[in-house]
Amino acid sequence: QVQLVESGGGLVQPGRSLRLSCAASGSISSSNVMGWYRQAPGKAREFLAQIQSDSTTTYADSVKGRFTISRDNAKNTVYLQMNSLQPEDTGLYYCRFLDKLRDYLYWGQGTQVTVAS
């Protein structure tokens, strides 16, 4: 089992930045992918970014150039640095952990990000 705890969400004005964190604990395999997804009100959950255990990253076109994903393997933590936030970035942000060795998928409980003036 893997537990994920997200933090760092909140209310922010347009154009400002936020950094989300997701700490994983439990049975952490050495081969994994950690990522961030977002669910806006009334919309489906969408992929934002992911980072492999070797630090290879992938981004959705909608956030490329504004969001940066990184990880600290010693802390089993993944970060999402979000810059130039806009109202359309509002939503519930979820952390996802894929255990590639066991083919198990885990989700965090989500952290709310609201971008409004």
C-alpha positions as CSV (number, residue, x, y, z in Angstrom):
1,Q,0.0,0.0,0.0
2,V,1.1,3.6,-0.7
3,Q,-0.4,6.6,1.0
4,L,-0.3,10.0,-0.7
5,V,-0.7,13.3,1.1
6,E,-1.0,16.5,-1.0
7,S,-0.5,20.0,0.3
8,G,0.1,23.5,-0.9
9,G,-3.3,24.4,-2.4
10,G,-5.2,27.5,-1.7
11,L,-6.6,30.8,-3.1
12,V,-4.3,32.8,-5.3
13,Q,-4.7,35.8,-7.6
14,P,-4.3,35.5,-11.3
15,G,-0.7,35.7,-12.4
16,R,0.6,34.4,-9.1
17,S,2.3,31.1,-8.3
18,L,1.8,28.1,-6.1
19,R,3.8,25.0,-5.3
20,L,2.0,21.8,-4.6
21,S,3.6,18.9,-2.8
22,C,2.7,15.2,-2.6
23,A,4.4,13.0,-0.1
24,A,4.3,9.2,-0.6
25,S,4.7,6.7,2.2
26,G,4.3,3.0,2.5
27,S,5.6,0.4,0.1
28,I,7.4,2.6,-2.4
29,S,8.9,0.6,-5.3
30,S,12.0,1.9,-7.0
31,S,10.3,1.9,-10.4
32,N,7.4,4.4,-10.2
33,V,5.8,7.3,-11.9
34,M,4.4,10.2,-9.9
35,G,2.1,12.7,-11.5
36,W,-0.5,15.5,-11.1
37,Y,-4.0,15.6,-12.4
38,R,-6.7,18.3,-12.1
39,Q,-10.4,18.2,-12.0
40,A,-12.3,21.4,-12.6
41,P,-15.9,21.8,-11.6
42,G,-18.2,19.9,-13.9
43,K,-15.2,18.5,-15.9
44,A,-13.4,15.2,-16.2
45,R,-10.1,14.7,-14.4
46,E,-7.2,15.8,-16.7
47,F,-3.6,14.9,-16.9
48,L,-1.1,17.7,-16.1
49,A,2.4,16.3,-15.7
50,Q,4.2,13.3,-14.6
51,I,7.8,12.4,-13.6
52,Q,9.4,8.9,-13.8
53,S,11.7,7.6,-11.1
54,D,14.6,8.5,-13.4
55,S,13.3,12.1,-13.6
56,T,12.0,11.9,-17.1
57,T,9.1,14.3,-17.3
58,T,6.0,14.7,-19.5
59,Y,3.6,17.6,-19.6
60,A,0.2,18.3,-21.0
61,D,0.2,21.0,-23.6
62,S,-2.1,23.2,-21.5
63,V,0.6,23.6,-18.8
64,K,3.8,23.3,-20.7
65,G,6.0,26.3,-20.0
66,R,4.0,27.3,-16.9
67,F,4.1,24.3,-14.6
68,T,7.2,22.4,-13.6
69,I,7.1,18.9,-12.0
70,S,10.0,17.7,-9.9
71,R,10.7,15.1,-7.3
72,D,12.9,14.4,-4.3
73,N,13.4,10.6,-4.2
74,A,15.0,10.7,-0.8
75,K,11.7,12.2,0.6
76,N,9.4,10.3,-1.8
77,T,7.9,13.6,-2.6
78,V,6.8,15.1,-5.9
79,Y,6.2,18.8,-6.5
80,L,4.3,20.9,-8.9
81,Q,5.5,24.5,-9.3
82,M,2.7,26.4,-11.0
83,N,3.4,29.9,-12.4
84,S,1.2,32.5,-14.1
85,L,-1.9,30.9,-12.7
86,Q,-5.2,31.8,-14.4
87,P,-8.8,31.3,-13.3
88,E,-9.1,28.3,-15.6
89,D,-6.5,26.6,-13.5
90,T,-9.0,26.4,-10.7
91,G,-9.8,22.9,-9.6
92,L,-9.0,20.0,-7.4
93,Y,-5.4,18.8,-7.9
94,Y,-4.7,15.1,-7.4
95,C,-1.4,13.3,-7.0
96,R,-1.1,10.0,-8.6
97,F,1.5,7.2,-7.9
98,L,2.0,4.4,-10.3
99,D,4.0,1.4,-9.0
100,K,5.4,0.0,-12.3
101,L,6.7,-3.2,-10.7
102,R,3.4,-4.2,-9.2
103,D,1.2,-2.4,-11.7
104,Y,-0.7,-0.7,-8.8
105,L,-2.2,2.8,-9.0
106,Y,-2.8,5.1,-6.1
107,W,-4.4,8.5,-5.8
108,G,-4.2,11.2,-3.2
109,Q,-7.2,12.9,-1.7
110,G,-6.8,16.1,-3.7
111,T,-5.9,19.7,-2.8
112,Q,-8.0,22.6,-3.9
113,V,-6.5,25.4,-6.0
114,T,-8.6,28.5,-6.6
115,V,-7.4,31.3,-8.9
116,A,-9.5,34.4,-8.5
117,S,-9.1,38.1,-7.9
